[in-house]
Each structure stands twice: as structure tokens, then as C-alpha cells.
Amino acid sequence: MSGVESHAIVVPRTARYYTLGATHGFPRELWIVCHGYGQLASRFIKQFALLDDGTRLIVAPEGLSRFYLDPIAERRQQSAPRVGATWMTREDRDAEVADYVHYLDLVASEVRHHLAGASPRIIVLGFSQGTATVSRWLAASELRAEQLVLWSGAIPPELDLAAWSSHVHGAAITLVAGESDAMVSPEAVASEAERLSAAGVGYTLQRFPGGHTIDPHALEALAASFAGA
């Protein structure tokens, strides 16, 4: 009697991403921003509207798995139930990571194709769950980012930081965290900073007086620091 066997098949599917700024032309900076758990890219990208000054193109890919945020009983009473997206779960995690790495490479390639002749500075930002997403992506990708921003999150523990830092092709790393972030404690921020230092990986730490969110003042200061770099 045969047992249960697991099989996998690669299928084509539709994925979406959103943009702010001209998708053709010669932007000075290309920002690729990855949302956190339970968010949608269409809402997440609106937090970067203050950067849309004609010199930047902001691109927000959306996690490949969407789900309802509210319990079934609550959804039955709602005309438009809330929906969020996730980059992965622990179930079949290696395949999910490989899928989103390939997906993000495709998004970056498509966006840059339309910027033929332009060489914008590339800034990759991950928020919350998105920090692990962008960390794994750049570790496996040939994309060369000038700046890597890990906002309210951390580098996945399975990545060897010394090897990882060489794979991100010398991108300058910035950790950003709110001083009252309920999901990322000061101890967690200090631990991540110590982990990077112990591996000999340089970084900049930026704190702001806020919680688990993309703070507009902190974002504006961050963008200004990159423009002057």
C-alpha cells in the first residue's frame, strides 16, 4: 500500500505591482518597496507619495498570497471585507521564497527595461515582513542596489551575515525603527545591530518617535540623506 507523496508543479500566475512617478524617462532614483504582513501594495505605496517629486520612480510589488484579514463571521456582515497579502508562510517555505525571489527579479527587470538609457540609483526598502523578503531577494539576485533599508524588521536568521553582505554587492544598509514600535522592541533593534557588527557588516541606525509604521518625517529624512550621499 503506497503512502502519501508530495509533488510540485510550476504554474504561470498573475502578480501585480504599483508605481508612483513616471515609468519612462530618466528618474534619479528607483525605489523598490516591499510591504509588511497583511498589507496590500496599493495602500502601502501611498505612504511614499511625499517622495514623488518628479525625480523618483517608486515601485511596490505585492506579495503573491492574498487572504481575508477578518474572521468568517465578521466578513459575512461586511460589504467589502478587508484583504491583505503575505510574502510567505513556513509551509513549503523554500518554494515560496524561490517564487518571490524570481517574481521580484521579474518586476525589477520589467521596470528597468522601460528606463532604457537611464541609470537611476536603486534603493530597496522592506517594511516589517518585507525586510526578510528583500534580504533574501538581494542575497539571491544579481540586482545591485545602492541602498538597502530594513524598516521595522530584521535580516532572516538563517542568512550568514558575512556571506550575505557580499551578495548584496556593497549596498549601504540602514536600519529604521520607531522608538515605540510594539512589534520591534529596543532590545530587538540592539540585537540586530550587534549581529551586524559582529559579522563586520557596516550599517546606519535611524530611530524616530513613532510605532510600527512608515513615518513620513523619518522617510523624508532618509530620502534626503540618500540624495546627499
VMD Tcl script that draws the C-alpha trace (Angstrom):
set ca {
  {0.00 0.00 0.00}
  {1.54 3.30 -1.08}
  {1.79 6.32 1.19}
  {1.04 9.97 0.57}
  {3.58 11.70 -1.66}
  {4.16 15.41 -2.16}
  {4.51 16.78 -5.67}
  {5.18 20.26 -7.03}
  {4.47 21.92 -10.33}
  {5.43 25.40 -11.52}
  {2.44 27.30 -12.88}
  {2.02 30.71 -14.53}
  {0.07 33.18 -12.44}
  {-0.80 36.84 -12.32}
  {1.07 39.10 -9.91}
  {0.62 42.83 -9.51}
  {2.71 45.82 -8.57}
  {2.04 49.55 -8.26}
  {4.08 52.59 -9.22}
  {4.39 56.25 -8.29}
  {6.19 58.53 -10.71}
  {6.92 58.31 -14.42}
  {7.61 54.75 -15.57}
  {9.52 56.05 -18.60}
  {12.24 58.65 -18.74}
  {15.27 59.34 -16.59}
  {14.49 59.25 -12.85}
  {17.35 59.98 -10.48}
  {16.28 57.20 -8.11}
  {14.37 53.94 -8.41}
  {12.79 52.80 -5.14}
  {11.53 49.22 -4.84}
  {9.49 48.95 -1.64}
  {8.09 45.73 -0.15}
  {5.14 45.85 2.25}
  {4.62 44.05 5.54}
  {2.38 41.14 6.51}
  {-1.31 41.67 5.84}
  {-0.84 44.79 3.74}
  {-1.67 45.48 0.10}
  {0.75 47.23 -2.22}
  {-1.91 49.67 -3.41}
  {-2.23 51.08 0.10}
  {1.40 50.69 1.10}
  {2.74 52.74 -1.79}
  {0.60 55.73 -0.81}
  {2.89 56.21 2.19}
  {5.68 57.09 -0.27}
  {3.71 59.82 -2.07}
  {5.87 62.51 -0.47}
  {8.84 61.17 -2.44}
  {7.04 61.60 -5.77}
  {8.73 64.83 -6.79}
  {9.45 64.04 -10.42}
  {12.94 62.68 -9.78}
  {11.97 59.28 -8.39}
  {10.10 56.19 -9.50}
  {8.64 54.18 -6.63}
  {7.63 50.57 -7.29}
  {5.64 48.46 -4.81}
  {5.30 44.76 -5.66}
  {2.57 42.85 -3.83}
  {3.02 39.53 -2.03}
  {1.83 36.57 -4.09}
  {-0.61 35.26 -1.47}
  {-3.69 37.29 -0.52}
  {-6.13 36.45 2.25}
  {-9.06 37.86 4.22}
  {-7.99 39.71 7.35}
  {-11.23 39.24 9.30}
  {-12.87 36.06 10.64}
  {-15.65 34.49 8.55}
  {-18.38 35.65 10.94}
  {-17.29 39.28 10.59}
  {-16.87 39.05 6.82}
  {-20.49 37.99 6.43}
  {-21.53 41.34 7.88}
  {-19.23 43.39 5.67}
  {-19.93 44.62 2.15}
  {-16.21 44.84 1.38}
  {-14.17 42.51 3.60}
  {-10.60 43.60 4.27}
  {-7.89 41.80 2.30}
  {-4.14 41.63 2.91}
  {-1.18 39.87 1.38}
  {1.79 37.91 2.66}
  {5.13 37.08 1.11}
  {5.31 33.59 2.57}
  {4.47 31.26 5.42}
  {6.50 28.45 6.94}
  {4.56 25.93 4.81}
  {6.71 24.88 1.82}
  {8.85 27.90 2.66}
  {11.76 27.14 0.31}
  {9.46 27.06 -2.71}
  {7.69 30.23 -1.59}
  {10.99 32.05 -1.15}
  {12.19 30.90 -4.57}
  {8.89 32.05 -6.10}
  {9.04 35.56 -4.69}
  {12.76 35.95 -5.47}
  {12.01 35.11 -9.10}
  {8.95 37.37 -9.08}
  {10.85 40.36 -7.69}
  {13.60 39.86 -10.25}
  {10.95 39.94 -12.99}
  {9.42 43.14 -11.61}
  {12.81 44.85 -11.38}
  {13.71 43.72 -14.90}
  {10.44 44.97 -16.38}
  {10.62 48.33 -14.66}
  {14.23 48.90 -15.66}
  {13.50 47.85 -19.25}
  {11.22 50.86 -19.59}
  {14.02 53.08 -18.27}
  {16.36 52.14 -21.10}
  {19.24 54.58 -21.23}
  {18.70 55.71 -17.65}
  {20.87 54.62 -14.74}
  {18.97 55.58 -11.59}
  {20.30 54.87 -8.13}
  {18.45 51.83 -6.86}
  {17.06 51.88 -3.33}
  {15.40 48.74 -1.93}
  {13.22 49.09 1.16}
  {11.47 46.39 3.14}
  {8.97 47.08 5.89}
  {8.20 44.57 8.68}
  {7.85 41.15 6.97}
  {9.19 42.83 3.87}
  {12.63 43.20 5.49}
  {13.15 39.43 5.36}
  {11.77 39.41 1.82}
  {14.21 41.98 0.44}
  {17.11 40.47 2.40}
  {16.55 37.05 0.82}
  {15.88 38.56 -2.58}
  {19.10 40.57 -2.78}
  {21.06 37.59 -1.45}
  {19.92 35.57 -4.47}
  {19.68 38.30 -7.11}
  {22.14 39.97 -9.44}
  {20.41 43.31 -8.84}
  {22.79 45.93 -7.49}
  {21.17 48.31 -5.05}
  {23.00 51.35 -3.72}
  {20.88 51.47 -0.58}
  {19.10 48.74 1.40}
  {16.60 49.90 4.04}
  {15.30 47.47 6.66}
  {12.39 49.26 8.34}
  {10.81 47.74 11.45}
  {12.21 44.30 10.77}
  {15.33 42.18 10.58}
  {17.50 40.05 8.35}
  {16.36 36.39 8.44}
  {18.34 34.37 10.99}
  {19.25 31.64 8.51}
  {21.38 34.04 6.46}
  {25.08 34.11 7.26}
  {25.64 37.85 7.50}
  {29.24 37.89 6.33}
  {28.36 35.93 3.18}
  {25.11 37.84 2.78}
  {26.82 41.24 2.83}
  {28.99 40.21 -0.10}
  {25.94 39.03 -2.03}
  {24.20 42.41 -1.70}
  {27.08 43.91 -3.70}
  {28.11 46.57 -1.22}
  {24.70 48.18 -0.72}
  {24.71 50.63 2.18}
  {22.45 49.25 4.92}
  {20.12 51.37 7.02}
  {18.06 50.05 9.93}
  {14.98 52.13 10.74}
  {12.77 51.60 13.78}
  {10.24 53.54 15.81}
  {11.03 54.20 19.44}
  {7.55 53.00 20.44}
  {7.25 50.12 17.97}
  {5.19 47.44 19.73}
  {6.45 44.74 17.34}
  {10.15 45.64 17.32}
  {11.48 46.29 20.80}
  {14.60 48.36 21.55}
  {16.23 45.08 22.59}
  {15.45 43.56 19.18}
  {16.93 46.57 17.40}
  {20.07 46.40 19.56}
  {20.37 42.67 18.93}
  {20.18 43.13 15.17}
  {22.76 45.92 15.31}
  {25.09 43.74 17.39}
  {24.61 40.86 14.98}
  {25.66 43.04 12.04}
  {28.62 44.47 13.93}
  {29.81 41.01 14.97}
  {29.79 39.96 11.30}
  {31.74 43.07 10.30}
  {28.82 44.49 8.31}
  {28.51 48.27 8.33}
  {25.14 49.90 8.84}
  {23.37 53.10 9.84}
  {20.67 53.14 12.51}
  {17.84 55.66 12.30}
  {15.26 55.93 15.10}
  {12.11 58.03 15.10}
  {9.46 58.83 17.74}
  {6.74 56.54 16.45}
  {5.43 53.00 16.18}
  {5.19 50.20 13.63}
  {4.64 52.39 10.61}
  {6.29 54.26 7.76}
  {6.70 57.61 9.47}
  {6.62 60.45 6.89}
  {9.18 62.62 8.70}
  {11.59 59.71 9.07}
  {11.07 58.77 5.43}
  {11.72 62.31 4.28}
  {14.93 62.47 6.33}
  {16.03 59.12 4.95}
  {15.46 60.19 1.35}
  {17.31 63.46 1.97}
  {20.31 61.57 3.34}
  {20.42 59.42 0.21}
  {20.15 62.43 -2.08}
  {23.17 63.94 -0.37}
  {25.21 60.74 -0.35}
}
mol new
graphics top color blue
foreach p $ca { graphics top sphere $p radius 0.5 }
foreach p [lrange $ca 0 end-1] q [lrange $ca 1 end] { graphics top cylinder $p $q radius 0.2 }
display resetview
